[in-house]
Amino acid sequence: MEQKIRRDLNMGANLRTLRYKSGLSQEKLCVELQRRGCDIGRTTYAKYESGELNIRASVIVVLKKLYNCSYDDFFAGLDKEIDD
């Protein structure tokens, strides 16, 4: 019997939207993250946005402060991706 492997929910589009709204490039965002103690390079961050890597909770906490947004903004629309 073949088992389907379900991909985890991807918040990449939300990360990209929040970054665009803040007017930051990936490079500038990573500089800000590094200033705040998150050692994230642009390549790694690009993988967060593309869904290749899951973002760490510690990075979300810093991004929330940087963007001055709610945690809900990171998870917006993800409940629609869940198939019952």
N, C-alpha and C positions, 0 to 999 in steps of 0.2 A: 504494500500500500504506500502510495506516494504522499508525503506530508508537505503541505505548503508552509513555507516559512514566511511569517508575517513581518513586514518591515515596521519598525517603530514609527511613531508619529514624528513628522518633520516640521519643526518650527522655523525653518530657514527663510521662508517667505516673510514671516513676521519680523525676523531679525533684519532682513533687508529693508523692509518698509520702515522700521524704526530708525535705521541708519540713514535712509534717504530723507526722512522727515527732519533729522538733526543736521542735515547738510554735510555729513562727513563721508569721506572716502574710506575704504577699508584700511588703507595705510594710516590715515589720520586717526581713525578709531582705535587701531592697535597701539598707536603712540599713547593715546589717552588711557587705554586699558593698562599699558605698561607703567604709566605714571601712577596708576592707582593700585599697583601690585599684582596685576595679572600678566604673566609672561606669555602673551599670545602673539604669534606672528601673523602676517597677512595671509599666508598660505593656509594656516590652520583655521583662521576666521572665515576664509572663503569656503572651506569645507563645511563649516557650520551652516552657512547660508545655502549651500547646495544640497545639504542633507547627507553628505558623506560621513560626517562625524556628528555625534550628539554633543551638545554643549554642556559644560559642567555647570552645576548649580552655583558655584562660587562666581562664575563669570556672569551669570544672569543677575546676581545680586549687585554686582558692580555696574552692569549695564542699566539696571533699573534706576540707580542713583544718577548715572550719567545722563540718561534720557529724561529723567524726572517723569516716569510713567508708572503704571501699575503692573503687577505681575500678570494680570489678565491680558495685557497687551501682547505678551510673549506667547500666550496660549490661545489667542483669539482664533476661532474657527476650527480648532483641532478636533473638537468633538464631532464634527461632520465627517472626519476621515475614518471614524470607527464603524466598521460593518458589523452588524449583528448576525 
